[in-house]
């Protein structure tokens, strides 16, 4: 039964990282830069399934965090102090609607794994109580 806790715990940690990454994306959605290279790009974690074996319970592993390769928007704002010599600033390529959908999905996945965790705990307690009767 402890392997269930390990699997659910690793999934909860992965979803927490996903929520934190999404929150960072949302926080930087309206940032601007004077260069295209300096513009904030949306980030997303990359997950991998860890298969169970004798040494490992299985679960979810984080393989890294990818940066979006989508184009960053270029806006003409000559009065902006970050504008380049031609008067352009470069915004982030974060899509707030997509990020909110990601946040909801990550939150629900976290809740589901927390429920697995709690259900397993309850089943273990009931199993222990069977021996008392």
mmCIF file of the C-alpha atoms, coordinates in Angstrom:
data_MODEL
# 
_entry.id   MODEL 
# 
loop_
_atom_site.group_PDB 
_atom_site.id 
_atom_site.type_symbol 
_atom_site.label_atom_id 
_atom_site.label_alt_id 
_atom_site.label_comp_id 
_atom_site.label_asym_id 
_atom_site.label_entity_id 
_atom_site.label_seq_id 
_atom_site.pdbx_PDB_ins_code 
_atom_site.Cartn_x 
_atom_site.Cartn_y 
_atom_site.Cartn_z 
_atom_site.occupancy 
_atom_site.B_iso_or_equiv 
_atom_site.pdbx_formal_charge 
_atom_site.auth_seq_id 
_atom_site.auth_comp_id 
_atom_site.auth_asym_id 
_atom_site.auth_atom_id 
_atom_site.pdbx_PDB_model_num 
ATOM 1   C CA . UNK A 1 1   ? 0.000   0.000  0.000   1.00 0.00 ? 1   UNK A CA 1 
ATOM 2   C CA . UNK A 1 2   ? 2.874   2.407  0.582   1.00 0.00 ? 2   UNK A CA 1 
ATOM 3   C CA . UNK A 1 3   ? 3.589   2.336  -3.164  1.00 0.00 ? 3   UNK A CA 1 
ATOM 4   C CA . UNK A 1 4   ? 0.190   3.929  -3.735  1.00 0.00 ? 4   UNK A CA 1 
ATOM 5   C CA . UNK A 1 5   ? 1.274   6.775  -1.461  1.00 0.00 ? 5   UNK A CA 1 
ATOM 6   C CA . UNK A 1 6   ? 4.517   7.119  -3.439  1.00 0.00 ? 6   UNK A CA 1 
ATOM 7   C CA . UNK A 1 7   ? 2.696   7.202  -6.776  1.00 0.00 ? 7   UNK A CA 1 
ATOM 8   C CA . UNK A 1 8   ? 0.016   9.656  -5.633  1.00 0.00 ? 8   UNK A CA 1 
ATOM 9   C CA . UNK A 1 9   ? 2.659   11.797 -3.902  1.00 0.00 ? 9   UNK A CA 1 
ATOM 10  C CA . UNK A 1 10  ? 4.831   12.022 -7.007  1.00 0.00 ? 10  UNK A CA 1 
ATOM 11  C CA . UNK A 1 11  ? 1.775   12.949 -9.091  1.00 0.00 ? 11  UNK A CA 1 
ATOM 12  C CA . UNK A 1 12  ? 0.808   15.634 -6.558  1.00 0.00 ? 12  UNK A CA 1 
ATOM 13  C CA . UNK A 1 13  ? 4.351   17.062 -6.663  1.00 0.00 ? 13  UNK A CA 1 
ATOM 14  C CA . UNK A 1 14  ? 4.255   17.115 -10.469 1.00 0.00 ? 14  UNK A CA 1 
ATOM 15  C CA . UNK A 1 15  ? 0.913   18.928 -10.518 1.00 0.00 ? 15  UNK A CA 1 
ATOM 16  C CA . UNK A 1 16  ? 2.166   21.408 -7.928  1.00 0.00 ? 16  UNK A CA 1 
ATOM 17  C CA . UNK A 1 17  ? 5.111   22.197 -10.221 1.00 0.00 ? 17  UNK A CA 1 
ATOM 18  C CA . UNK A 1 18  ? 2.665   22.572 -13.109 1.00 0.00 ? 18  UNK A CA 1 
ATOM 19  C CA . UNK A 1 19  ? 0.546   25.017 -11.082 1.00 0.00 ? 19  UNK A CA 1 
ATOM 20  C CA . UNK A 1 20  ? 3.629   27.020 -10.039 1.00 0.00 ? 20  UNK A CA 1 
ATOM 21  C CA . UNK A 1 21  ? 4.866   27.191 -13.637 1.00 0.00 ? 21  UNK A CA 1 
ATOM 22  C CA . UNK A 1 22  ? 1.434   28.311 -14.807 1.00 0.00 ? 22  UNK A CA 1 
ATOM 23  C CA . UNK A 1 23  ? 1.297   30.965 -12.067 1.00 0.00 ? 23  UNK A CA 1 
ATOM 24  C CA . UNK A 1 24  ? 4.695   32.243 -13.197 1.00 0.00 ? 24  UNK A CA 1 
ATOM 25  C CA . UNK A 1 25  ? 3.446   32.402 -16.783 1.00 0.00 ? 25  UNK A CA 1 
ATOM 26  C CA . UNK A 1 26  ? 0.354   34.357 -15.735 1.00 0.00 ? 26  UNK A CA 1 
ATOM 27  C CA . UNK A 1 27  ? 2.452   36.744 -13.640 1.00 0.00 ? 27  UNK A CA 1 
ATOM 28  C CA . UNK A 1 28  ? 4.619   37.512 -16.675 1.00 0.00 ? 28  UNK A CA 1 
ATOM 29  C CA . UNK A 1 29  ? 1.837   37.644 -19.279 1.00 0.00 ? 29  UNK A CA 1 
ATOM 30  C CA . UNK A 1 30  ? 1.984   41.440 -19.613 1.00 0.00 ? 30  UNK A CA 1 
ATOM 31  C CA . UNK A 1 31  ? 5.731   41.973 -19.355 1.00 0.00 ? 31  UNK A CA 1 
ATOM 32  C CA . UNK A 1 32  ? 7.664   43.653 -22.156 1.00 0.00 ? 32  UNK A CA 1 
ATOM 33  C CA . UNK A 1 33  ? 11.277  43.690 -23.241 1.00 0.00 ? 33  UNK A CA 1 
ATOM 34  C CA . UNK A 1 34  ? 13.393  45.836 -25.511 1.00 0.00 ? 34  UNK A CA 1 
ATOM 35  C CA . UNK A 1 35  ? 14.590  42.769 -27.442 1.00 0.00 ? 35  UNK A CA 1 
ATOM 36  C CA . UNK A 1 36  ? 12.914  39.698 -28.861 1.00 0.00 ? 36  UNK A CA 1 
ATOM 37  C CA . UNK A 1 37  ? 15.470  37.468 -27.125 1.00 0.00 ? 37  UNK A CA 1 
ATOM 38  C CA . UNK A 1 38  ? 14.742  39.096 -23.758 1.00 0.00 ? 38  UNK A CA 1 
ATOM 39  C CA . UNK A 1 39  ? 10.958  38.674 -23.974 1.00 0.00 ? 39  UNK A CA 1 
ATOM 40  C CA . UNK A 1 40  ? 9.358   36.267 -21.505 1.00 0.00 ? 40  UNK A CA 1 
ATOM 41  C CA . UNK A 1 41  ? 8.349   32.978 -23.117 1.00 0.00 ? 41  UNK A CA 1 
ATOM 42  C CA . UNK A 1 42  ? 5.700   30.677 -21.669 1.00 0.00 ? 42  UNK A CA 1 
ATOM 43  C CA . UNK A 1 43  ? 7.083   27.660 -19.840 1.00 0.00 ? 43  UNK A CA 1 
ATOM 44  C CA . UNK A 1 44  ? 5.617   24.220 -19.275 1.00 0.00 ? 44  UNK A CA 1 
ATOM 45  C CA . UNK A 1 45  ? 6.876   21.182 -17.357 1.00 0.00 ? 45  UNK A CA 1 
ATOM 46  C CA . UNK A 1 46  ? 7.588   17.902 -19.128 1.00 0.00 ? 46  UNK A CA 1 
ATOM 47  C CA . UNK A 1 47  ? 6.383   14.814 -17.267 1.00 0.00 ? 47  UNK A CA 1 
ATOM 48  C CA . UNK A 1 48  ? 7.350   11.184 -17.737 1.00 0.00 ? 48  UNK A CA 1 
ATOM 49  C CA . UNK A 1 49  ? 5.849   8.015  -16.359 1.00 0.00 ? 49  UNK A CA 1 
ATOM 50  C CA . UNK A 1 50  ? 8.120   6.093  -14.022 1.00 0.00 ? 50  UNK A CA 1 
ATOM 51  C CA . UNK A 1 51  ? 7.378   2.411  -14.405 1.00 0.00 ? 51  UNK A CA 1 
ATOM 52  C CA . UNK A 1 52  ? 7.269   0.276  -11.274 1.00 0.00 ? 52  UNK A CA 1 
ATOM 53  C CA . UNK A 1 53  ? 10.097  -2.178 -10.632 1.00 0.00 ? 53  UNK A CA 1 
ATOM 54  C CA . UNK A 1 54  ? 11.750  -3.795 -7.625  1.00 0.00 ? 54  UNK A CA 1 
ATOM 55  C CA . UNK A 1 55  ? 13.641  -0.609 -6.719  1.00 0.00 ? 55  UNK A CA 1 
ATOM 56  C CA . UNK A 1 56  ? 10.949  1.937  -7.541  1.00 0.00 ? 56  UNK A CA 1 
ATOM 57  C CA . UNK A 1 57  ? 7.223   2.250  -6.858  1.00 0.00 ? 57  UNK A CA 1 
ATOM 58  C CA . UNK A 1 58  ? 6.556   4.088  -10.100 1.00 0.00 ? 58  UNK A CA 1 
ATOM 59  C CA . UNK A 1 59  ? 4.847   7.414  -10.464 1.00 0.00 ? 59  UNK A CA 1 
ATOM 60  C CA . UNK A 1 60  ? 5.569   10.675 -12.234 1.00 0.00 ? 60  UNK A CA 1 
ATOM 61  C CA . UNK A 1 61  ? 8.953   12.197 -12.953 1.00 0.00 ? 61  UNK A CA 1 
ATOM 62  C CA . UNK A 1 62  ? 9.670   15.742 -14.129 1.00 0.00 ? 62  UNK A CA 1 
ATOM 63  C CA . UNK A 1 63  ? 12.061  15.661 -17.092 1.00 0.00 ? 63  UNK A CA 1 
ATOM 64  C CA . UNK A 1 64  ? 12.464  19.421 -17.284 1.00 0.00 ? 64  UNK A CA 1 
ATOM 65  C CA . UNK A 1 65  ? 10.709  22.625 -18.209 1.00 0.00 ? 65  UNK A CA 1 
ATOM 66  C CA . UNK A 1 66  ? 10.241  23.602 -21.844 1.00 0.00 ? 66  UNK A CA 1 
ATOM 67  C CA . UNK A 1 67  ? 10.094  27.146 -23.111 1.00 0.00 ? 67  UNK A CA 1 
ATOM 68  C CA . UNK A 1 68  ? 7.539   27.982 -25.803 1.00 0.00 ? 68  UNK A CA 1 
ATOM 69  C CA . UNK A 1 69  ? 8.952   28.588 -29.265 1.00 0.00 ? 69  UNK A CA 1 
ATOM 70  C CA . UNK A 1 70  ? 5.901   30.592 -30.393 1.00 0.00 ? 70  UNK A CA 1 
ATOM 71  C CA . UNK A 1 71  ? 6.601   34.061 -31.741 1.00 0.00 ? 71  UNK A CA 1 
ATOM 72  C CA . UNK A 1 72  ? 6.536   36.946 -29.293 1.00 0.00 ? 72  UNK A CA 1 
ATOM 73  C CA . UNK A 1 73  ? 4.334   39.916 -30.180 1.00 0.00 ? 73  UNK A CA 1 
ATOM 74  C CA . UNK A 1 74  ? 6.013   43.115 -31.341 1.00 0.00 ? 74  UNK A CA 1 
ATOM 75  C CA . UNK A 1 75  ? 4.198   46.371 -30.537 1.00 0.00 ? 75  UNK A CA 1 
ATOM 76  C CA . UNK A 1 76  ? 4.900   49.924 -31.531 1.00 0.00 ? 76  UNK A CA 1 
ATOM 77  C CA . UNK A 1 77  ? 5.196   51.961 -28.310 1.00 0.00 ? 77  UNK A CA 1 
ATOM 78  C CA . UNK A 1 78  ? 7.692   54.760 -28.888 1.00 0.00 ? 78  UNK A CA 1 
ATOM 79  C CA . UNK A 1 79  ? 6.961   56.319 -25.470 1.00 0.00 ? 79  UNK A CA 1 
ATOM 80  C CA . UNK A 1 80  ? 7.838   53.162 -23.566 1.00 0.00 ? 80  UNK A CA 1 
ATOM 81  C CA . UNK A 1 81  ? 11.250  53.396 -21.845 1.00 0.00 ? 81  UNK A CA 1 
ATOM 82  C CA . UNK A 1 82  ? 11.980  49.816 -22.966 1.00 0.00 ? 82  UNK A CA 1 
ATOM 83  C CA . UNK A 1 83  ? 11.314  50.580 -26.637 1.00 0.00 ? 83  UNK A CA 1 
ATOM 84  C CA . UNK A 1 84  ? 14.127  49.818 -29.072 1.00 0.00 ? 84  UNK A CA 1 
ATOM 85  C CA . UNK A 1 85  ? 15.571  52.445 -31.412 1.00 0.00 ? 85  UNK A CA 1 
ATOM 86  C CA . UNK A 1 86  ? 12.607  51.965 -33.787 1.00 0.00 ? 86  UNK A CA 1 
ATOM 87  C CA . UNK A 1 87  ? 10.045  52.387 -30.974 1.00 0.00 ? 87  UNK A CA 1 
ATOM 88  C CA . UNK A 1 88  ? 9.053   48.716 -30.619 1.00 0.00 ? 88  UNK A CA 1 
ATOM 89  C CA . UNK A 1 89  ? 8.696   46.588 -27.481 1.00 0.00 ? 89  UNK A CA 1 
ATOM 90  C CA . UNK A 1 90  ? 8.392   42.827 -27.372 1.00 0.00 ? 90  UNK A CA 1 
ATOM 91  C CA . UNK A 1 91  ? 5.692   41.239 -25.204 1.00 0.00 ? 91  UNK A CA 1 
ATOM 92  C CA . UNK A 1 92  ? 5.478   37.755 -23.786 1.00 0.00 ? 92  UNK A CA 1 
ATOM 93  C CA . UNK A 1 93  ? 3.955   34.892 -25.759 1.00 0.00 ? 93  UNK A CA 1 
ATOM 94  C CA . UNK A 1 94  ? 1.814   33.766 -22.809 1.00 0.00 ? 94  UNK A CA 1 
ATOM 95  C CA . UNK A 1 95  ? -1.847  33.054 -23.639 1.00 0.00 ? 95  UNK A CA 1 
ATOM 96  C CA . UNK A 1 96  ? -3.747  33.821 -20.396 1.00 0.00 ? 96  UNK A CA 1 
ATOM 97  C CA . UNK A 1 97  ? -6.796  31.767 -21.449 1.00 0.00 ? 97  UNK A CA 1 
ATOM 98  C CA . UNK A 1 98  ? -4.664  28.692 -22.133 1.00 0.00 ? 98  UNK A CA 1 
ATOM 99  C CA . UNK A 1 99  ? -2.831  29.222 -18.848 1.00 0.00 ? 99  UNK A CA 1 
ATOM 100 C CA . UNK A 1 100 ? -6.098  29.436 -16.880 1.00 0.00 ? 100 UNK A CA 1 
ATOM 101 C CA . UNK A 1 101 ? -7.236  26.166 -18.496 1.00 0.00 ? 101 UNK A CA 1 
ATOM 102 C CA . UNK A 1 102 ? -3.872  24.659 -17.496 1.00 0.00 ? 102 UNK A CA 1 
ATOM 103 C CA . UNK A 1 103 ? -4.321  25.909 -13.931 1.00 0.00 ? 103 UNK A CA 1 
ATOM 104 C CA . UNK A 1 104 ? -7.798  24.376 -13.652 1.00 0.00 ? 104 UNK A CA 1 
ATOM 105 C CA . UNK A 1 105 ? -6.594  21.083 -15.121 1.00 0.00 ? 105 UNK A CA 1 
ATOM 106 C CA . UNK A 1 106 ? -3.584  20.937 -12.779 1.00 0.00 ? 106 UNK A CA 1 
ATOM 107 C CA . UNK A 1 107 ? -5.757  21.794 -9.783  1.00 0.00 ? 107 UNK A CA 1 
ATOM 108 C CA . UNK A 1 108 ? -8.233  19.018 -10.586 1.00 0.00 ? 108 UNK A CA 1 
ATOM 109 C CA . UNK A 1 109 ? -5.455  16.499 -11.162 1.00 0.00 ? 109 UNK A CA 1 
ATOM 110 C CA . UNK A 1 110 ? -3.937  17.484 -7.812  1.00 0.00 ? 110 UNK A CA 1 
ATOM 111 C CA . UNK A 1 111 ? -7.327  17.087 -6.098  1.00 0.00 ? 111 UNK A CA 1 
ATOM 112 C CA . UNK A 1 112 ? -7.800  13.662 -7.685  1.00 0.00 ? 112 UNK A CA 1 
ATOM 113 C CA . UNK A 1 113 ? -4.435  12.463 -6.429  1.00 0.00 ? 113 UNK A CA 1 
ATOM 114 C CA . UNK A 1 114 ? -5.139  13.881 -2.983  1.00 0.00 ? 114 UNK A CA 1 
ATOM 115 C CA . UNK A 1 115 ? -8.377  11.873 -2.992  1.00 0.00 ? 115 UNK A CA 1 
ATOM 116 C CA . UNK A 1 116 ? -6.444  8.705  -3.934  1.00 0.00 ? 116 UNK A CA 1 
ATOM 117 C CA . UNK A 1 117 ? -4.097  9.447  -1.048  1.00 0.00 ? 117 UNK A CA 1 
ATOM 118 C CA . UNK A 1 118 ? -6.962  9.931  1.435   1.00 0.00 ? 118 UNK A CA 1 
ATOM 119 C CA . UNK A 1 119 ? -8.933  6.899  0.215   1.00 0.00 ? 119 UNK A CA 1 
ATOM 120 C CA . UNK A 1 120 ? -5.862  4.675  0.561   1.00 0.00 ? 120 UNK A CA 1 
ATOM 121 C CA . UNK A 1 121 ? -5.270  5.987  4.071   1.00 0.00 ? 121 UNK A CA 1 
ATOM 122 C CA . UNK A 1 122 ? -8.897  5.279  5.020   1.00 0.00 ? 122 UNK A CA 1 
ATOM 123 C CA . UNK A 1 123 ? -8.711  1.746  3.587   1.00 0.00 ? 123 UNK A CA 1 
ATOM 124 C CA . UNK A 1 124 ? -5.516  1.058  5.525   1.00 0.00 ? 124 UNK A CA 1 
ATOM 125 C CA . UNK A 1 125 ? -7.119  2.279  8.767   1.00 0.00 ? 125 UNK A CA 1 
ATOM 126 C CA . UNK A 1 126 ? -10.199 0.099  8.179   1.00 0.00 ? 126 UNK A CA 1 
ATOM 127 C CA . UNK A 1 127 ? -7.941  -2.881 7.473   1.00 0.00 ? 127 UNK A CA 1 
ATOM 128 C CA . UNK A 1 128 ? -6.131  -2.315 10.760  1.00 0.00 ? 128 UNK A CA 1 
ATOM 129 C CA . UNK A 1 129 ? -9.452  -2.102 12.606  1.00 0.00 ? 129 UNK A CA 1 
ATOM 130 C CA . UNK A 1 130 ? -10.475 -5.516 11.230  1.00 0.00 ? 130 UNK A CA 1 
ATOM 131 C CA . UNK A 1 131 ? -7.719  -7.084 13.297  1.00 0.00 ? 131 UNK A CA 1 
ATOM 132 C CA . UNK A 1 132 ? -9.052  -5.469 16.500  1.00 0.00 ? 132 UNK A CA 1 
ATOM 133 C CA . UNK A 1 133 ? -12.449 -7.139 16.316  1.00 0.00 ? 133 UNK A CA 1 
# 
